[in-house]
Amino acid sequence: MPAEQLSDDLSSGNVPAFNYVIPDECHDEHGDPPYCLDSGNIGDPQDQKLVTIGDKVLGDLVSKITNATFWAKGNNAVVVTYDEGDDNVGCCDAGNTDPNGTGGGQVATIVVTNHGRRGFQDPTPYNHFSLLQTIQRSLGLGCLEFTCDTANVKPLAPLFAITGSDSVATRPVAVPNLTTPTPTPSEPTSLTTNTPRAGGWSVVRSALRGTGDNSLGAVAASAPDDVWAVGNFLPDTATSNQDATLSLANHFDGKTWSVVATPNTGANFNTLFGVAAKGGKAWAVGVRLNSDFQDRALIEAWDGAQWTIADSPQPESERNILFGASATSTSDVWAVGDQEGSNGRFETLVEHFDGTRWSVVPSANPGTTDNHLYGVKAVGPEDVWAVGQQVGASGPAQALIEHWDGRLWSVLPSAGHGTASAMLFSVTTGDGGVWAVGQTDDAVAGSRPLIERFVDGAFANVSLSASAGSIFTSLWSITESHDTVWAVGTFEDVASGNNEPLILRGDGGKFSVVNGPNPSGGAGSDILAGVAGVGDTVWAVGLYDTGGNRLTVAQRHQ
């Protein structure tokens, strides 16, 4: 049930005998960007801000429970516990079959009873199996797995002892309003050094900001000497907030890649997911967090001299994010994503730039609970394609394909994928028609690469070679250049656990795997997230690591 159901039950007095509450990652002090603040090192300002958010939610919840009409009646208890600590310390058979007996570290566990002990601290060693064992016994259930180990695992009975004390209705304690530090880093720039070649592709030295994680997620070009790639980086200078995620833009001038400064705003989370380029100008889209830690669409515009944050619509109350962008001219730019209202329903978000201002264009929402757009390709003012995912009331999630005809957005049926869920991340057009890529997921086959092609007025699945990745494979981006279709993505090397680059080449509607370069050399993951063609050149961008920080990667096919 959603957490709101407990509030309704407490108000009505119809409270179940057992309630198990799990906060989401924005409220359990873990953090979950881009939806909320990211966690940091223990004790630093950003992590402390996240802790205060969790403390407030917990205090309000316990107060709501102990002030409910049922609380004073019978014998009731609230248990508050964390799932893990910051080391592997364990006790009382917490490690189970581990001969070293390691657990998840020491954690705080508090039991609040209505008629029990007050201020009591129990020195008995307990672990999470002890709590589960206590729940089982309270509800008259048998034991499960290691809760049956009564020699080592003991119930928390002393903490639940009934003394007849009066029930107390708690009040939440005020938490401090901690300000998250604003990043103003002056990061050094450098170029990557690994430049392998394979399969007609060559890795070109790409630009980095600082020595922390850098990554690229999208690429676009208006000319061979005007190529943009965007993503994010983590600052690491002593004067910066090292927990921040900041926007990153790389530019290729025909000879070399360099970092171009981009503005950042909000509560230390800015990232760019998509980019479009035309006529010497560029537009990058993504998301930022505002002062209330709500997602807000981020659009940055390059005017030929500098990047600035564009004044763009911010629809819906909870969040809005832009994932993809495409342009036919400097006065015809499209961006797509999703938005969430107070009812929790996700709807598609389409925004358009007419050369003067950005505006929201109404788009279709066929899914009953969720609708998302991840990729867009603008062919002309009356021909724009967007792809993503829709979720209905029953059955698996399905791919979402929409088309703009100059008047309105309409939904086109996907090819269908049986019992597997499906999503599309990128779309392109060319002489070969319309192509869209993504992945399907099911419990047996895992994640598999997906390509759909618009043929004879309908989308059809494209057959792919069995060698196109492993059981964990995704295609993130697609482009067509000179009658050749290129799709890039990742697959997991099951033996090493690393993500490896996947490049597919399509000729005449048939795709083959290209064994491209691997800049990590097998020491870490290599991910290709974006691909774009310009002239006789195709660029693919992403990231790689050699066991340390993530580094940008830009590779070229000529």
Helices and strands as residue ranges (DSSP letters): H 4-12, H 45-66, E 77-81, E 109-113, H 128-138, G 145-148, G 157-160, E 189-191, E 197-198, E 201-204, E 207-209, E 214-223, E 226-233, E 246-252, E 257-259, E 270-278, E 281-289, E 295-302, E 307-309, E 319-329, E 332-340, E 346-353, E 358-360, E 370-380, E 383-391, E 398-404, E 409-412, E 421-430, E 433-442, E 446-455, E 458-461, E 473-481, E 484-492, E 499-507, E 510-514, E 526-534, E 537-544, E 551-557
